[in-house]
């Protein structure tokens, strides 16, 4: 188990409504289980943007939560990890021609949320570059926030990363497996000697095994956002659009 009591939240994908419900639910749980001798940390596992319609609101809310977490009177630590969709957005802004694939798997919804004129993936190079520049300007402080996101958080034998780890090099943080996934990680059922908590691989129910936990339950289409609380045990926390 981790050294801290940790709440790990799965892929949000533009569902600001579910994010607010989850934060409220976790705050209630923290108050209920108050233990001054055990630090508490909230970890978001990446993929905050795309697909859903409220990417901008989600990023702004997370940035606010991170700012609040730095206050001296806030006892709860907070970590927002990078996901592959944030990585794709940053790649599009850096080189919109090479990174245009982002527009095909959710980027159009993020552009709309920032009120940026939408350039389709078949647009000419100038239109793509104009779109990337407009997005960077519209994002303001949200852009450096996304650029600053770490890829991994470690707490004792438990590792948190958006898409898992590379079984051949589990200490590596800069290879594609951490953000984009690697089939061997799933095929092997995780990594011996570690418990990896991740999202990325959406399913109708969370996956809870000895070596890996996946909490991506497809919030943008299922209307369900899932998290786990890890302390002496593992407990699933779920919220839905109807307030469950």
N, C-alpha and C positions, 0 to 999 in steps of 0.2 A: 504494500500500500504506500501511497505518497507520504512524505513527511508532513504535509499540510492537509487540512480538509479542503478538498478541491471540488469545485463545480465546473464541469466541462460541457460547453454548449455546442451543438452541432451546426451544420450549415444553415444560414439564415436566408440567403438569396432574396434580398429585397423585401422581406416580410417584417416591416417595422412594427406592425401590430403585434405579431408574435414575439418579437424581441421585448417589447414593453411588458407583455404578460409574463414572459420568462424571468425578467429581472425582478418584477414584483414577487413572483413565486419564490425565487431564490432568496430574496431579502427576508421574506417571511420565514423561510426555513432556517436561515442564519440566526434570526432572532430566537427561534424556537430551540435551537441547539447551542445556544451561546456557551462557549467554553474559553475562558481567558487564557488557558494554557496551550491552546492549539491554534496556530495561525490559519487563516482562511484565505483562499485565493479563488477567484473566478477567472476561468480561461475560455475564451472564444476561439474556436478551432478553424476559423477562416471561411471564405466564401460568403462574404457579407453582401455582395453586389450581384447584379445580373438576374435575369429571368423574372423575378418579381418586380413590381412597379415602384417600390419605395427605396431604391438603393441609396439615394442621397440622404434620406431621413435616417436610414440605418447607420451609415458612416458617421453622420453628425452626432447621432446618439452615442455611438461607441467612443467617439472622440471626447464627448462630454464626460462619459463614465470614466475614461482614462484620466482626464484632468481631475475629476473628483477623487480618484483613488490616490492621487499624490498629496492630498491634504493630510496634515498631521493628525486630525481627529477622525480619519477614516481607517478603521482597523482591517479592512478587506483589501488584499492585493488584487490587482487585475492585470491580465495579460491578453492581448489580442494578437493571435498568430496570423500569418499570411496564408491565404489559400491560392489555388491556381487561378481563380477568376481575378483576384487582385493582381496577381503576377501578369496575367494576360492584358489587363487594362494598362498597367505600367509599360508593358511592351508595346502596346498600340501607341501610347503617347510618345515613347522614345523613337519608334520607327513605324508610322501608321501603314506603310506599304507592306512591310514584312509582317507586322502584327495585325493585319486586317482580319485574320481568322477570328479574332475576338468578337467581331460583329455578328458572327454566325452562331455563337452559343451564349447569347444573353446580353451582349454589349449594347444592342439597340435599346433595350429597356433602360439600361443605365444612362445612356445618352439622353433619352427622353426625360428621365428623372432630374437631370441637370439642365434641362431645357436647351439642349444643344441640337442644332439642326442635324438630322440623321443622314449620314452618308452610308449607303449600302455597301456591302462587300465588293460589288462590281464597279464602284465609282472609280473615276480616274485618280491619278496620284495627287493632283492638286486638291481635289475635293477631300480626299482622305487626310491630307496634311492640314487643311483648313479645319476639318472636324476635330482632329487631335489637338490643335492649338486652342480652339474654342473650348474644348473639354477641360484642358489644363487650366485655362483662365476661370472657367465656371466653378471648378472644384475648390479653388482658394486653398485654405488650410487643410482641406481633406486630402489633397495630393501628397504633401510631405508626411502627413499622418500615415497614409498607406505605404509610402516608401520606407517608413521607419519600422514597420512591423517585423518582429522576429519570426523565425521559421519553426523553432523548437523550444519547448519548455521541459525541463527535467526536474523531477521531484523524487528523490530516492530511486527505486528501481522502475518507476513509472515515467514514460516519455509521452509527451503530447505533441502531435504534429498533424497537419491537415490531412495528408494522405498516407501516413505511415512512414516506414523507413525502408532503406535498401538492405535486404538480408545479408548481402555480401559485404556491406560497409555500414553497419548501423550507427556508427559515430558521425558519419558524414551529414552535414547540414545543407550543403550547397548543390547536391545533385538533384536530378528531376524527380526522384522517387518521393521526396518529402512533400512536394507541392502537387505533382501530377500523378503520383501513384506508380506502382510497379506490380505486375501480375504475380511475381514470385512471392511477394509479401503476403498476398491473400492465399495463394496456393499452399504455402507452408503453414498457414494459420498463425502468422506472426513470427516472432524471434525468440528463441529459447533464452531464458534468463531475464526477459524484459516483459513488461506489460505496456503495450502501446495503445493510446487513446487517440482516436482520429475520427474524421468525417469522410467526405469525398465520395464514398461508395453508397449511394442512396438505396434504401430498402424500406419495406413497409414497417419493419420492427427493428429496434436496435440490436446489435450483435454483442453478446457478452460472453467472452471466453477467458480462459486463464491467461492467454498471451495477448489478446487484443480486444478492444472495445470500440465499436463504431456507432456513432450517434447521429448519423445523417439519415433522417426519415423523410427527406424530400419536402421540406416545409413549403416551398413555393407552389407545389401542386397538391400536396396532401392536406395542407392546412394544419400540420402538426409539427411543432418544434420540440426537439428532444435534448435532454441533458442527462448527465449522471453526477451524483454526489459520491465522492470517494473519501472515506475515512477509515473506520474499522471494517466497513463493508462497502458494497456498491449498491446504490439505489437509483433507479430510473426516475427522472422528473420529466413530465410532458405537459405542454400547454397546447390548446387548440384555439381556433378562431372564435369559438363560441364561449371561451372563458374557462375551459376545463383546466 
